[in-house]
Amino acid sequence: MQSSSRVSSSAASRRGSRRSVAANWLDRQAPYVFVLPAVLLILGFSIFPLVTSAYLSLMRFALGEGGYELKFVGMRNYVRLFSGSQQFHFVGVFRPPGVISIAVMAAAALAIGWWLVRYLRGGQRSVIGGIGRLIAAASLLAVVWLAANTTGDGGALGSLMVTLFYVVFGVALQFLLGLGLAYLCTLPLKGGRFFRILFFLPLMVTPVGIAYMFRMMADTAVGPLAPLWAWLGLGQIAWAADPWLARIVVVIGDTWQWVPFMFLVLLAALEGTSRDQIEAAQLDGASSWRIFRDVIWPSIAPVAASAVLIRLIEAFKVVDLPNVLTNGGPGIATESMTLHAFIEWRTLNLGSASAVAYMLFFVSTIACVSFFQLVVRRARGRQS
Amino acid sequence: MIKRLFVPTRLDEIPIGTRVIAYGLLGLWTLVVLFPLYWMAITSFKLPIDVANGPAYVPFVDFKPSLDAWHYIFVDLGPDTYRPYMNSLVIATLSTVAAVFLGSMAAYALARIEYKPPVAAVGLAVLMLALVVAAVGWGGVDLRIAVAVCGALFFLLLRPIVRRARRHLANDDIIFWMISQRILPPVVTVIPIYLTFKSAGLLDTRTALIITYATANLPIVVWLMFDFFASVPKEIEESAQIDGATRFAILFGIVVPLVAPGIVATGLLVLILSWNEYLFALFLSTANAQTLPLLVAAQNATRGPQWWNMSVLILIMILPVMLLTLTLQRFIVKGILVGAVKG
């Protein structure tokens, strides 16, 4: 530092600047001073851990005398997740294939194959596009295969499929509800502002709080809806002991929190729709549904696709809701992958925890990149 | 900020039936939003017996409100409540200040200065990172030594490599690199971060969480602030530059006041995200640096059925955020929309 300022002092005097020497030196370094702290922080606490995690996922962690030791085990942590002792936890318990699961698989394979063939015959194919689609198609097929073989009697979902369930159904539900509410709020009704402020509120509430709140709400014995359950004859039902009911309660809590995001973004998009086009369509006597399909939807599609992408990215990280709402139970039925990794970590299986975390990283990256390339790009392209 | 663009102008253009259905649906969702909050609020004034006897909906009618639970949380548990509260306040505030300060500087620079990091230099940095990991992991070298050696090597090799570099990255690439950090699930990075802080003796301290939160939120700040800075006309700065103002004086004296609303929007969003954060806190803190979400989750295990006490705890955790949201909603909504609509 000192030597550099001495060097720059001559430069400063040559320029005849009135500024102090140090300030002058600092000013010339400004491009670095501005950006380097952020870049270094991200390198140190994001990229470096990412690389280290990859390394840890190939290790076995053992507490030894006066500390711990790591032993290289290659891909064994990953293999364990797919076919070893952790198979039930990660991919789930398989049931013997039945007629339905085979039929579902065949239908999915045909649909995905047709989609790939159509792309290859189309005019805009490229090597990278083809490889990307192949990865997306293979992943989708694997998910369908898992869904067909681990749900139903005798099967059980692992954390991978539970996470995907939260993501797919949660995001779809949030999108539909958000779109509906946003559409209602564009109607010229009194009190529109009130609804806007109110509907936004849950987005900012601490997820851990939401989880506990819904734990109270869902209590069938002394919760607020108890009379309703009793009236329906469901008073004795223990949702916390039923895998699917417990998962649905988690999705409901998640939806309560995230509908506001979709609502907000889609409302802004709806209000950006050109009014002239709608009025022209109205004059032509088009029905509300046709106006929505042919005028409004194309205009909001780019924003809608971006909103879903952002939500997808965040949805894969879900952990607080299942952990507090159901403690991951019954058994492991509501465990998301993040929670799975945390549980592995708590039992000091650092390697296994890192492997689960890395699988989450792969899955969410494949899903988000595929969604971006195949849906968001197309939605944006249609607008321009 | 929100303009009604395509709605019919007069209320009576909407048929009465549609209006009734619309109000019905909006009212229903209002109930969905408010009822859980209301239920928690009244539960915090209930006695154990009021909860056990089945649902009681209206205070003073169905049950007699009592401050027992509040007394228990604030007086009997006293320090056990205040410490996490202070931790959350300090961690959320300081990490937000750090993230907004560092992120805004980076965003401003990326909006105004052209960077051309050579691809080779980036490759060198990645190589050095891998070298550090390999040296610590397989070679058993001390982390600090490895970082120092590789850092020195990096700066030694940087010049010759940069001089020969042909291919460069652009500002867009840097921004994309930063924002792509959001795709990383935090659980991928948290175990090495845990080990790093452990070896630095910073486990279970506020410092560790402040650094982690600031880093986690940097991409959001850069992403949002870039837009706000880009919308400021360059001419204002150019005249100041001719007058001899330094870049720092221009940024903090001229540009920052112009984008103040953007900074408030970004800051609020990041503040709330830090306040609500759970996963990093779960790994990095146990007792001393315990934050509020962690306290609530931990109490959940031991006090699961004690609804009255849990309600008080959760209320004091979410009330500040809800007040901020209701009073400064304009700003927060702006932050969210800028981030989402840009895509």
Interface residues (C-beta under 8 A of the other chain):
Chain A: S17 R18 R19 A23 L26 D27 A30 P31 V33 F34 V35 P37 A38 V39 L41 I42 L43 G44 F45 S46 I47 F48 P49 L50 V51 T52 S53 Y55 L56 M59 L70 F72 L177 G180 L181 L184 C185 T186 L187 P188 L189 K190 F195 R196 I197 L198 F199 F200 L201 P202 L203 M204 V205 T206 P207 V208 G209 A211 Y212 M213 F214 R215 M216 M217 A221 V222 G223 P224 L225 A226 P227 W256 F261 L264 V265 L267 A268 A269 L270 E271 G272 T273 S274 R275 I278 E279 P302 V303 A305 S306 A307 L309 I310 I313 F316 K317 V319 D320 N323 V324 N327 M337 T338 A341 F342 W345 L350 A353 S354 V356 A357 Y358 L360 F361 S364 T365 C368 V376 R380
Chain B: I2 K3 R4 L5 F6 V7 P8 T9 R10 L11 E13 I14 T18 R19 A22 Y23 L25 L26 W29 T30 V32 V33 L34 F35 P36 L37 W39 M40 T43 V51 A52 N53 G54 P55 Y57 L102 G103 M105 A106 Y108 A109 L110 I113 Y115 A125 L129 A130 V132 V133 A134 G137 W138 I174 M178 Q181 R182 I183 L184 P185 P186 V187 V188 T189 V190 I191 P192 I193 L195 T196 I211 T212 A214 T215 L218 P219 V222 G244 T246 R247 F248 L251 I272 W275 N276 Y278 L279 L282 F283 L292 P293 V296 A297 N300 A301 G304 W307 M310 S311 I314 M317 I318 V321 M322 L324 T325 L326 Q329 I332 V333 I336 L337 G339 A340 V341 K342 G343
